[in-house]
Amino acid sequence: MIVRKLEELLGTDREVDAANWTSRRFLLKNDGMGFSMHDTVIKAGTETFIWYAHHLEAVYCVEGRGEVEAVDSGEVYPIEAGTIYALDGHEKHYLRAHTQMRMVCVFNPPLTGTEVHDEKGVYPLVAEAAAD
């Protein structure tokens, strides 16, 4: 059984900072669950272009307000606490945070913890699991 608390992740290699967000990674590939799970804070007033070409992602908003814009269709979906969106077609999208947002994110295949967005907004598909 895996039991972790958010406070145990803070300040470790499982807490990853980027310009627009901070991701606290509860479950990663080397945990063997078949998915990864993250508690992510999106900074207020930011816009992030994202394209998970190699991963499916589901995102559940537990705090804050923003929107997701699907690049191909131009559709804009308001996001607030209690809203989930799932990128089941590897959609290119913009995530905009009107206020600070807190999201629970699940990835399949699971992230190793070493991924960073490249210039296209893509996480690479990493073959090896990161060490704890």
ZALO-582522 format. One record per residue: residue in one letter; x, y, z of N, C-alpha, C in turn. Coordinates in pm, whole numbers, padded with zeros to 5 digits, always signed. Example, Ala and Ser with C-alpha at 12.3 -4.5 7.8 and 13.67 -1.06 7.14 Angstrom:
<sites>
A+01319-00569+00780+01230-00450+00780+01320-00330+00780 S+01285-00225+00708+01367-00106+00714+01290+00003+00787 
</sites>
This chain:
<sites>
M+00085-00118+00000+00000+00000+00000+00089+00124+00000 I+00049+00222-00077+00121+00349-00084+00038+00453-00011 V+00099+00520+00085+00033+00630+00157+00130+00746+00157 R+00086+00859+00104+00170+00980+00100+00085+01100+00139 K+00150+01197+00200+00086+01323+00234+00153+01435+00155 L+00074+01534+00117+00125+01646+00040+00247+01707+00108 E+00242+01726+00236+00353+01790+00308+00483+01712+00293 E+00474+01580+00269+00594+01498+00251+00659+01519+00114 L+00584+01570+00018+00635+01592-00117+00702+01727-00134 L+00659+01825-00053+00707+01962-00069+00858+01969-00047 G+00924+02035-00142+01068+02053-00133+01150+01931-00175 T+01084+01827-00230+01155+01709-00278+01155+01709-00430 D+01214+01605-00491+01213+01596-00636+01075+01562-00692 R+00979+01535-00604+00840+01513-00647+00761+01644-00653 E+00824+01755-00619+00761+01887-00635+00838+01957-00747 V+00770+01978-00860+00833+02034-00979+00772+02170-01008 D+00859+02272-01019+00815+02408-01049+00841+02442-01195 A+00747+02511-01255+00763+02568-01388+00717+02713-01381 A+00729+02785-01490+00694+02927-01490+00549+02950-01449 N+00457+02864-01496+00313+02886-01476+00249+02794-01374 W+00323+02694-01324+00261+02595-01237+00363+02528-01146 T+00309+02463-01043+00388+02377-00954+00312+02246-00943 S+00381+02136-00971+00320+02003-00968+00380+01921-00856 R+00292+01870-00769+00334+01781-00661+00290+01641-00702 R+00386+01552-00722+00362+01425-00789+00347+01311-00689 F+00221+01279-00660+00189+01175-00561+00226+01035-00609 L+00189+01004-00733+00217+00872-00789+00288+00890-00922 L+00394+00812-00942+00471+00816-01066+00486+00675-01120 K+00546+00663-01237+00559+00534-01304+00620+00428-01212 N+00725+00466-01139+00793+00365-01057+00711+00320-00936 D+00594+00380-00915+00504+00332-00810+00421+00211-00858 G+00423+00185-00990+00362+00065-01044+00211+00063-01052 M+00146+00178-01051+00000+00182-01054-00059+00185-01196 G+00025+00210-01298-00025+00217-01434-00074+00355-01475 F-00068+00451-01383-00102+00591-01410-00020+00674-01311 S-00013+00803-01337+00048+00892-01239-00057+00993-01194 M-00042+01044-01072-00139+01137-01014-00064+01255-00952 H-00114+01374-00981-00045+01497-00944-00142+01597-00883 D-00094+01673-00788-00166+01787-00730-00094+01909-00784 T-00160+01982-00874-00094+02090-00947-00160+02223-00919 V-00079+02323-00889-00126+02460-00869-00088+02540-00993 I-00189+02601-01056-00170+02685-01174-00172+02831-01126 K-00070+02905-01161-00057+03043-01114-00161+03134-01180 A-00220+03221-01101-00322+03316-01149-00266+03403-01260 G-00349+03429-01360-00313+03520-01468-00222+03459-01573 T-00202+03327-01571-00113+03264-01667-00190+03195-01779 E-00121+03177-01890-00171+03101-02004-00061+03002-02041 T-00097+02875-02053+00000+02770-02086-00049+02692-02205 F+00036+02683-02309+00005+02598-02423+00053+02458-02390 I-00034+02359-02411-00002+02221-02376-00049+02128-02488 W+00033+02028-02515-00005+01923-02610+00057+01793-02561 Y-00024+01708-02503+00024+01578-02458+00012+01479-02572 A+00110+01480-02660+00110+01394-02780+00122+01247-02744 H+00181+01217-02629+00209+01078-02591+00130+01031-02469 H+00051+01119-02410-00019+01086-02286-00166+01126-02294 L-00250+01051-02224-00387+01093-02198-00384+01158-02060 E-00465+01262-02042-00470+01330-01913-00614+01363-01877 A-00647+01341-01751-00773+01387-01694-00738+01486-01585 V-00813+01597-01580-00784+01705-01486-00912+01742-01411 Y-00906+01734-01279-01020+01770-01195-00983+01895-01117 C-01060+02001-01136-01035+02128-01068-01099+02124-00929 V-01018+02148-00827-01070+02151-00691-01070+02291-00632 E-01008+02386-00703-01002+02524-00652-00973+02619-00767 G-01037+02734-00766-01005+02839-00862-01095+02840-00983 R-01057+02928-01077-01139+02951-01195-01049+02983-01314 G-01083+02927-01428-01007+02952-01551-01081+02897-01670 E-01005+02861-01775-01066+02806-01895-00964+02723-01972 V-01019+02633-02053-00940+02554-02146-00990+02586-02286 E-00898+02615-02377-00933+02638-02517-00873+02528-02602 A-00957+02456-02674-00911+02354-02769-00863+02425-02894 V-00737+02406-02930-00677+02479-03042-00747+02447-03174 D-00769+02320-03204-00825+02283-03334-00966+02335-03356 S-01050+02330-03253-01190+02371-03269-01214+02516-03227 G-01126+02571-03145-01146+02705-03093-01246+02711-02979 E-01302+02596-02941-01398+02593-02831-01328+02627-02700 V-01398+02708-02618-01347+02748-02487-01441+02693-02381 Y-01383+02625-02284-01461+02562-02178-01426+02626-02045 P-01524+02684-01976-01495+02740-01843-01462+02627-01745 I-01365+02652-01661-01322+02554-01560-01332+02620-01424 E-01394+02550-01330-01404+02596-01192-01407+02474-01102 A-01400+02496-00973-01403+02385-00878-01522+02294-00909 G-01496+02163-00914-01600+02066-00945-01608+02028-01091 T-01517+02080-01176-01516+02052-01319-01401+01959-01353 I-01429+01861-01438-01324+01774-01491-01317+01793-01642 Y-01196+01789-01697-01181+01777-01841-01080+01668-01870 A-01105+01594-01976-01020+01481-02013-00972+01498-02156 L-00844+01492-02174-00782+01506-02305-00767+01367-02365 D-00878+01316-02416-00882+01179-02465-00839+01166-02611 G-00813+01280-02676-00771+01280-02816-00640+01353-02837 H-00559+01365-02733-00429+01433-02742-00446+01577-02794 E-00551+01643-02748-00582+01777-02797-00476+01880-02758 K-00438+01961-02856-00358+02079-02827-00452+02179-02761 H-00404+02243-02653-00495+02334-02582-00418+02440-02505 Y-00491+02544-02471-00441+02648-02382-00515+02635-02250 L-00442+02640-02142-00501+02646-02009-00476+02786-01956 R-00584+02855-01923-00574+02992-01870-00631+02995-01730 A-00554+03051-01639-00598+03061-01499-00638+03205-01470 H-00767+03226-01446-00815+03360-01409-00780+03389-01264 T-00787+03285-01180-00743+03292-01042-00646+03175-01023 Q-00582+03168-00908-00500+03049-00882-00592+02928-00887 M-00545+02824-00955-00624+02702-00969-00546+02586-00907 R-00619+02494-00847-00559+02372-00796-00627+02256-00865 M-00546+02171-00926-00596+02064-01010-00540+01929-00964 V-00621+01826-00974-00575+01689-00957-00565+01631-01098 C-00444+01591-01137-00419+01546-01274-00376+01400-01274 V-00430+01324-01369-00396+01183-01384-00346+01161-01526 F-00231+01094-01540-00171+01068-01670-00161+00919-01698 N-00187+00884-01826-00165+00750-01875-00102+00762-02013 P+00014+00701-02041+00095+00628-01945+00146+00720-01836 P+00187+00662-01723+00229+00743-01610+00357+00821-01640 L+00368+00938-01578+00492+01014-01587+00596+00955-01493 T+00722+00973-01529+00831+00926-01444+00869+01030-01339 G+00833+01155-01367+00870+01264-01277+00980+01352-01334 T+01045+01307-01442+01155+01384-01501+01111+01467-01621 E+00987+01451-01665+00941+01518-01786+00929+01670-01766 V+00961+01742-01871+00933+01885-01879+00874+01911-02017 H+00787+02012-02027+00730+02046-02157+00841+02093-02250 D+00839+02044-02374+00934+02094-02472+00876+02219-02539 E+00943+02267-02643+00900+02390-02710+00764+02375-02778 K+00717+02253-02798+00586+02228-02858+00479+02203-02752 G+00516+02213-02622+00421+02187-02515+00403+02040-02484 V+00494+01956-02535+00482+01810-02525+00570+01756-02413 Y+00518+01658-02338+00600+01576-02249+00653+01460-02334 P+00783+01431-02328+00833+01315-02402+00784+01186-02337 L+00787+01080-02411+00755+00948-02356+00887+00892-02303 V+00899+00886-02170+01023+00843-02106+01012+00695-02073 A+01111+00617-02114+01105+00472-02099+01138+00427-01957 E+01233+00490-01893+01278+00444-01762+01213+00525-01651 A+01184+00461-01541+01126+00529-01425+01234+00604-01351 A+01198+00717-01294+01293+00796-01215+01310+00729-01079 A+01428+00746-01023+01454+00693-00889+01387+00781-00785 D+01341+00719-00679+01280+00796-00568+01384+00882-00500 
</sites>
